[in-house]
Amino acid sequence: MKRRSLDPETSADSSEASLCEALLALKTVPEMRAFLHDLCTPAELEVMVDRWSVVPYLLEGRSYRDIHERTAVSITTIGRVARYLNQGSGGYMAAAARRAGGLPVADQE
C-alpha cells in the first residue's frame, strides 16, 4: 500500500489513530454502515464484507471448500483471512469474541 502525506506534520500513524477513534465513536449499526458507505468504495466494502463473512466458518473449523460453497468467497481470500486469524495482530479474534458476546438489539439490524 502506498503511504503518502501531503503534510509532513501528519504521520501515517496519527492518521490511522484518528480513523480508529472515528470508528470507535460510532454507536450503532446504522451509524457505522453510513460511515463505511461514505468512506469506502462499493468494491472496498464488498472485500471487507467478504473477509468478515468467512471468519465464523473458519472459527468453526470448516474446510475452505465448504466455506467457499456457502459464501462464494474465493479460496484465496479465505486462506488470507485464515492466515490473519492465526498470525495477524489479533483484530479478527477480538472482533469475533466481542461479536459472540452480542450487541444490544437496538444496535443490530
Summary of the structure (lengths in Angstrom):
residues: 109
radius of gyration: 16.1
end to end distance: 33.1
largest distance: 48.3
contacts: 227
relative contact order: 0.10
helix: 72%
strand: 0%
